[in-house]
Amino acid sequence: MRINHIFLRHFMTEDIQEPGLPKTESSHTYDFYKQYLNYSCPVNPGWTQDIEFEVNVTPTISYNEPEIIPIMKKDHLNVVWVPMHYPTWKWFNEFYPDAYRDLDILADPNSEYPTAVVFDYNNETLLPGNFTNNEDQIPILRDKDFSQFYCSTLAWNRDNVVDEIGFRDIISCYHGLGGLVFFNAIKEDPLLKTKDIFTEVGGKYPIRYYCPNNVFRPNRAMGIVKMYHKGMLEDSEWNMNKFSQWYEMDQFISNTPFRSHVEEYFKLFGITPRTMSYPWNKEFNQDRINQDKGDYSMSNKSKYDVFSRSLMQNVYIYIAQNLVTESPTEKPINPLKPVHVGDWDEKILKGFMYGLPTFVNGRQGTCKIMEELGFDMLTDYNVHDYDSEPDDIVRIDKMLDCAINFPAPNEDIVQRIQNNKNLVTSKEFWWNGQSQLIKKLLDNHSV
């Protein structure tokens, strides 16, 4: 059984850019499959996936069947990836109004080209509300039936959540993070592909905590404020690069969580970007700061997906601040039961990539997700079970207390951190990130 992944041309070819069509993050999935094909596994070089696949791009910016027939195959399952990105669909609405119709035709189960249409939300966990049907919806999406389409999302183990869009199935995947960060990181720093880690038995590290933050968010402000009150910042390397998300969106949301912590952050540290210490401030994503100044050229060429190796040699504990910390707000199927949407992202994986003890400012159950994926969160060394704490503010207090009390690196800690590094660099781990999706598609579509 073989898979033929098909992507819309615009996002994959810089030389063919349709005027006005916005760039999206849908290239992450494309980048994963393309780079996965060329990735040689340093952990188990002989391992190979059980399903072959190839990657193709539509000849034009269209899903019209006659136009894409040249890249479709009768003896493969054709998986057509669709960006789940509202600005793109607004462009479709004006310049390509037949997009939904063309996708509906492709999804016909009686077609001689077996096809599954998948809406790509592999870079996010919370499904966008702007795709739901309502009287203000744009015509191309209004009163449409999505029950023949699938959705692939980073959200892990969605439970008791109403699907207000109406997909045939919503499937958890994490392979988009491979295209988003992992393969880009090993391009920027090829040594990340080796088995080397930065934690050594008996190692002495002048900086105990490392807490990078590219985009200011309320929960991250809370984390930094709490680190300040616990006296941790005096022994930390941290930054806060980009504030436009707060000024242009978050501050206007009436129920934005942790608002009091945001106000305290501004009183303590001001409203301008805080960089790493010299020389690391010149090496880590200065372009994010420039974006707040209106410069989107990325001309600084500072590294975005990797950390300075000289900095990593001087830090011990990595504190990952997720984008989302507060409890889910999605509508429950059964209002008497809790909603669960597993939220995690690439920032946690970076701790494993560098081989550091990793603590997470994230939703309840985030560490459990990591353990389900095979990572060791070293929880038996923690003074609290912070991951199961339901209170969002108490949870980060407990997490930081665990980091404060975490012991010096011994043989057991180092070996378990090494196992995490081996897992995150293994080809099998990244294949498994989409294997659940592929299995469901193959089960539902005969070739």
NUBAZA-186157 format. One record per residue (C-alpha): z, x, y; residue number from 1. Coordinates in steps of 0.2 Angstrom, whole numbers, plus 5000, padded with zeros to 4 digits. Layout:
// NUBAZA-186157
    w    u    v resi
    Z    X    Y  NUM
...
END
This chain:
// NUBAZA-186157
    w    u    v resi
 5000 5000 5000    1
 4995 5007 5017    2
 4998 5002 5035    3
 4986 5003 5050    4
 4996 5003 5066    5
 4986 4997 5081    6
 4991 5000 5099    7
 4984 4994 5115    8
 4973 5007 5123    9
 4980 5007 5141   10
 4997 5014 5136   11
 4991 5028 5125   12
 4977 5036 5135   13
 4981 5043 5153   14
 4962 5045 5157   15
 4959 5026 5155   16
 4971 5017 5166   17
 4967 4999 5171   18
 4970 4996 5190   19
 4986 4987 5192   20
 4992 4986 5174   21
 5010 4993 5174   22
 5015 5007 5163   23
 5028 5002 5150   24
 5039 5010 5138   25
 5028 5003 5123   26
 5022 5021 5121   27
 5038 5026 5112   28
 5033 5018 5096   29
 5015 5025 5097   30
 5023 5042 5100   31
 5034 5041 5086   32
 5021 5037 5073   33
 5009 5051 5080   34
 5022 5064 5081   35
 5030 5059 5064   36
 5014 5063 5055   37
 5015 5081 5061   38
 5033 5084 5059   39
 5039 5096 5046   40
 5056 5092 5040   41
 5068 5107 5041   42
 5081 5099 5030   43
 5071 5093 5015   44
 5053 5100 5017   45
 5047 5092 5001   46
 5052 5074 5006   47
 5038 5061 5009   48
 5038 5043 5013   49
 5033 5030 5000   50
 5020 5021 5011   51
 5005 5030 5019   52
 5000 5025 5037   53
 4987 5029 5051   54
 4988 5026 5069   55
 4973 5018 5079   56
 4971 5013 5097   57
 4961 4998 5103   58
 4943 5002 5110   59
 4947 4992 5125   60
 4961 4984 5134   61
 4960 4969 5123   62
 4966 4961 5107   63
 4950 4951 5105   64
 4946 4952 5086   65
 4927 4956 5088   66
 4931 4971 5099   67
 4945 4978 5088   68
 4936 4975 5071   69
 4930 4994 5071   70
 4948 5000 5069   71
 4954 4986 5058   72
 4955 4988 5039   73
 4953 4976 5025   74
 4963 4986 5012   75
 4978 4990 5024   76
 4991 4979 5032   77
 4985 4980 5051   78
 5001 4980 5062   79
 4996 4976 5079   80
 5010 4981 5092   81
 5012 4971 5108   82
 5022 4977 5123   83
 5036 4965 5126   84
 5036 4969 5144   85
 5035 4955 5157   86
 5026 4964 5171   87
 5012 4968 5158   88
 5011 4949 5154   89
 5010 4945 5172   90
 4995 4956 5173   91
 4988 4948 5157   92
 4991 4931 5165   93
 4980 4935 5180   94
 4967 4947 5172   95
 4967 4944 5154   96
 4972 4926 5151   97
 4966 4925 5134   98
 4978 4938 5127   99
 4990 4926 5119  100
 4975 4916 5111  101
 4968 4933 5104  102
 4984 4938 5096  103
 4986 4920 5089  104
 4969 4923 5081  105
 4974 4940 5074  106
 4989 4933 5066  107
 4979 4920 5056  108
 4986 4922 5038  109
 4968 4917 5031  110
 4960 4932 5040  111
 4950 4944 5029  112
 4959 4958 5039  113
 4978 4956 5034  114
 4987 4957 5050  115
 5005 4956 5057  116
 5008 4955 5076  117
 5024 4963 5081  118
 5031 4962 5099  119
 5038 4979 5103  120
 5055 4980 5110  121
 5060 4996 5101  122
 5068 5003 5117  123
 5081 4989 5120  124
 5094 4979 5112  125
 5096 4964 5123  126
 5080 4953 5122  127
 5073 4949 5139  128
 5076 4931 5145  129
 5060 4931 5155  130
 5050 4927 5139  131
 5059 4911 5135  132
 5050 4894 5139  133
 5054 4885 5155  134
 5045 4875 5169  135
 5044 4891 5179  136
 5036 4902 5166  137
 5019 4910 5169  138
 5005 4900 5161  139
 5001 4913 5148  140
 5018 4911 5140  141
 5022 4893 5144  142
 5024 4881 5130  143
 5018 4894 5117  144
 5022 4896 5099  145
 5029 4913 5094  146
 5033 4908 5076  147
 5018 4918 5069  148
 5024 4934 5078  149
 5037 4946 5074  150
 5049 4956 5086  151
 5055 4973 5083  152
 5071 4978 5092  153
 5084 4992 5094  154
 5098 4979 5092  155
 5107 4982 5076  156
 5113 4968 5064  157
 5110 4953 5076  158
 5122 4940 5070  159
 5125 4922 5075  160
 5112 4924 5090  161
 5100 4910 5095  162
 5082 4916 5096  163
 5077 4907 5111  164
 5059 4913 5110  165
 5056 4908 5092  166
 5049 4923 5083  167
 5045 4922 5065  168
 5058 4936 5062  169
 5068 4948 5073  170
 5070 4965 5064  171
 5081 4979 5069  172
 5073 4996 5070  173
 5077 5013 5078  174
 5061 5023 5076  175
 5057 5020 5094  176
 5070 5032 5098  177
 5061 5046 5089  178
 5046 5044 5101  179
 5058 5041 5116  180
 5069 5056 5114  181
 5069 5066 5097  182
 5052 5072 5096  183
 5051 5076 5115  184
 5067 5085 5114  185
 5061 5097 5100  186
 5046 5100 5111  187
 5056 5105 5126  188
 5068 5115 5115  189
 5061 5120 5098  190
 5077 5127 5092  191
 5084 5110 5091  192
 5074 5109 5075  193
 5084 5122 5067  194
 5101 5119 5057  195
 5111 5128 5071  196
 5125 5118 5079  197
 5136 5123 5094  198
 5153 5120 5086  199
 5160 5134 5077  200
 5176 5136 5067  201
 5190 5142 5078  202
 5178 5142 5093  203
 5185 5143 5111  204
 5176 5132 5124  205
 5180 5134 5143  206
 5174 5116 5146  207
 5182 5104 5135  208
 5172 5088 5139  209
 5153 5085 5143  210
 5149 5068 5150  211
 5131 5067 5157  212
 5125 5051 5166  213
 5107 5049 5172  214
 5108 5032 5179  215
 5123 5024 5188  216
 5130 5009 5179  217
 5147 4999 5181  218
 5153 5004 5164  219
 5149 5022 5167  220
 5158 5022 5183  221
 5173 5014 5174  222
 5172 5029 5161  223
 5172 5042 5175  224
 5186 5034 5184  225
 5197 5033 5169  226
 5193 5051 5165  227
 5199 5055 5183  228
 5216 5046 5180  229
 5219 5054 5164  230
 5216 5072 5171  231
 5200 5075 5161  232
 5188 5078 5174  233
 5196 5095 5179  234
 5191 5100 5161  235
 5174 5092 5161  236
 5155 5095 5166  237
 5148 5078 5172  238
 5135 5071 5183  239
 5129 5054 5190  240
 5111 5056 5195  241
 5102 5039 5200  242
 5110 5025 5210  243
 5095 5013 5213  244
 5099 5002 5198  245
 5116 4997 5206  246
 5109 4995 5224  247
 5093 4985 5219  248
 5100 4975 5204  249
 5118 4976 5197  250
 5128 4973 5213  251
 5119 4956 5216  252
 5124 4950 5199  253
 5140 4939 5202  254
 5148 4942 5185  255
 5144 4961 5184  256
 5158 4969 5174  257
 5170 4983 5180  258
 5166 4979 5198  259
 5183 4985 5203  260
 5180 5002 5194  261
 5163 5004 5204  262
 5173 5002 5220  263
 5185 5015 5215  264
 5172 5026 5209  265
 5164 5025 5227  266
 5180 5029 5235  267
 5184 5044 5224  268
 5166 5052 5223  269
 5155 5043 5236  270
 5138 5035 5234  271
 5127 5051 5233  272
 5122 5059 5217  273
 5133 5071 5208  274
 5125 5085 5199  275
 5130 5097 5186  276
 5138 5114 5191  277
 5126 5128 5196  278
 5115 5134 5187  279
 5114 5118 5176  280
 5111 5107 5191  281
 5094 5115 5192  282
 5090 5113 5174  283
 5094 5095 5170  284
 5084 5080 5177  285
 5083 5083 5195  286
 5068 5072 5195  287
 5080 5057 5193  288
 5089 5061 5209  289
 5072 5063 5218  290
 5067 5045 5212  291
 5081 5038 5223  292
 5073 5047 5238  293
 5056 5039 5234  294
 5049 5054 5225  295
 5042 5048 5208  296
 5031 5063 5206  297
 5042 5072 5193  298
 5036 5088 5201  299
 5053 5097 5198  300
 5049 5097 5180  301
 5067 5098 5176  302
 5071 5094 5158  303
 5075 5076 5154  304
 5078 5075 5135  305
 5087 5091 5132  306
 5103 5100 5138  307
 5105 5118 5144  308
 5109 5129 5129  309
 5120 5140 5140  310
 5130 5124 5144  311
 5131 5118 5126  312
 5139 5135 5122  313
 5153 5132 5134  314
 5157 5114 5130  315
 5167 5106 5115  316
 5167 5087 5115  317
 5152 5076 5120  318
 5156 5059 5128  319
 5141 5047 5127  320
 5141 5033 5140  321
 5130 5019 5133  322
 5121 5008 5145  323
 5130 4993 5139  324
 5149 4992 5135  325
 5154 4974 5138  326
 5154 4960 5125  327
 5137 4951 5121  328
 5133 4936 5131  329
 5119 4929 5120  330
 5120 4911 5115  331
 5128 4908 5098  332
 5121 4898 5084  333
 5138 4893 5079  334
 5149 4892 5095  335
 5165 4894 5084  336
 5160 4911 5078  337
 5157 4927 5088  338
 5140 4934 5093  339
 5136 4951 5087  340
 5122 4962 5094  341
 5124 4980 5089  342
 5120 4990 5105  343
 5117 5009 5104  344
 5104 5021 5110  345
 5098 5039 5110  346
 5112 5046 5120  347
 5123 5045 5105  348
 5110 5054 5094  349
 5110 5069 5106  350
 5128 5073 5101  351
 5122 5075 5083  352
 5107 5085 5088  353
 5117 5098 5097  354
 5131 5097 5084  355
 5146 5092 5094  356
 5161 5080 5091  357
 5154 5064 5099  358
 5164 5050 5107  359
 5156 5034 5113  360
 5159 5023 5128  361
 5150 5008 5120  362
 5152 4991 5113  363
 5164 4986 5100  364
 5157 4992 5083  365
 5146 5005 5090  366
 5154 5019 5079  367
 5152 5007 5064  368
 5133 5006 5067  369
 5132 5025 5067  370
 5142 5026 5051  371
 5130 5013 5043  372
 5116 5025 5048  373
 5124 5039 5039  374
 5133 5048 5053  375
 5151 5054 5052  376
 5161 5049 5067  377
 5176 5060 5062  378
 5187 5044 5064  379
 5201 5051 5053  380
 5205 5063 5067  381
 5207 5049 5080  382
 5224 5043 5086  383
 5217 5026 5088  384
 5204 5015 5080  385
 5195 5013 5097  386
 5179 5006 5089  387
 5187 4990 5083  388
 5196 4986 5100  389
 5189 4970 5107  390
 5195 4972 5125  391
 5181 4982 5134  392
 5193 4991 5146  393
 5207 4995 5133  394
 5193 5002 5121  395
 5188 5016 5133  396
 5206 5020 5136  397
 5209 5022 5117  398
 5192 5032 5116  399
 5197 5044 5129  400
 5214 5046 5121  401
 5206 5051 5105  402
 5195 5064 5114  403
 5211 5071 5122  404
 5220 5073 5106  405
 5205 5079 5095  406
 5210 5095 5087  407
 5201 5112 5088  408
 5186 5114 5077  409
 5191 5118 5059  410
 5181 5121 5043  411
 5181 5102 5039  412
 5176 5097 5056  413
 5162 5109 5058  414
 5155 5105 5040  415
 5154 5086 5044  416
 5146 5090 5061  417
 5133 5100 5052  418
 5130 5086 5040  419
 5126 5075 5056  420
 5114 5088 5062  421
 5105 5089 5045  422
 5103 5070 5045  423
 5096 5067 5063  424
 5083 5081 5060  425
 5078 5074 5043  426
 5061 5066 5041  427
 5069 5053 5029  428
 5081 5047 5043  429
 5067 5044 5055  430
 5056 5035 5042  431
 5071 5024 5038  432
 5072 5018 5056  433
 5057 5007 5053  434
 5057 5005 5034  435
 5066 4988 5035  436
 5052 4981 5047  437
 5038 4988 5036  438
 5046 4981 5020  439
 5047 4963 5028  440
 5029 4964 5034  441
 5022 4969 5017  442
 5033 4956 5008  443
 5026 4942 5020  444
 5007 4948 5020  445
 4997 4952 5005  446
 4984 4966 5005  447
END
